[in-house]
Amino acid sequence: MTDLATVSSLVTTLAVVLGVIFGLIQLRQANLGRRDHAAVDIVRTVQTQEVRGAVGRILALPDDTDPDRIRGDPELLAAALAVDSACEMWGCMVFEEVVDHKMLDRMVGGWIRGTWRRLRLWVESERLNNRNPNVGEWWQWLYERIEADPDPGKTMGAHISYRGRSRQR
């Protein structure tokens, strides 16, 4: 009888352990899938004519552009608002861990840095004028995050930093 009880206990323990392992594998796969879907969402956002055109307009400006210049040009203001909207969304996605900040940095980090440097005075002015500290909050947070901990490819370029490497699953 003891042998049967021992075998039964071992089988039960093994079943529980295998169930936990299976659950962890499924969770990992779900997280990878979520990450991949988030990357696709970023690409879709970037691929819109509106966002690409807006980023192009903003990147043509000098750093720390006068906020009145932005407000005084309806097309420039529309571009600034489109960029703000995209960067706010990306910042929230990173904060909520839907997407890794280094992956986002690889994909659109140059845009985030460049547009923030050109529009930060406008964002700060909008916060004061509207008495709303939330204007551009996630964009600034994201900018500071990727500056503090950039993807390795940003220093020397991905073509050098990642030479001979591919993404590991």
DAQUI-V624848 format. One line per field, one symbol per residue. phi: phi as a letter, one per 20 degrees, with the letter a starting at -180 (. if undefined). psi: psi as a letter, one per 20 degrees, with the letter a starting at -180 (. if undefined). burial: 1 if it has 9 or more other ideal C-beta (glycine too) atoms within 8 Angstrom, else 0. Layout:
phi=???
psi=???
burial=???
This chain:
phi=.fffffffffffffffffffffffffffffffffffffffffffffffgffffffgffffefglfggffffecgfffffffffgffffffffffgfmfcfffffgfecgffffffffedffffffffffelcfefmffffgfgfffffbffgfffdoffdfdgmdcfee
psi=hhggggggggggggggghggggghgggggggggggghggghgggghiqhgggggggggiirrqlpphhgghiohhhghgghggggghgghghhggjkhqphhggghgjhggggghghhjhhgghghgghjloiipjghggggghghghmqqhihgiqhhghjpjqrpp.
burial=0000000000000000000000000000000101100110111011000011111011101000101011000001111101110111111111000010111111111011111111111111111000000011111111101100011010000000110000000
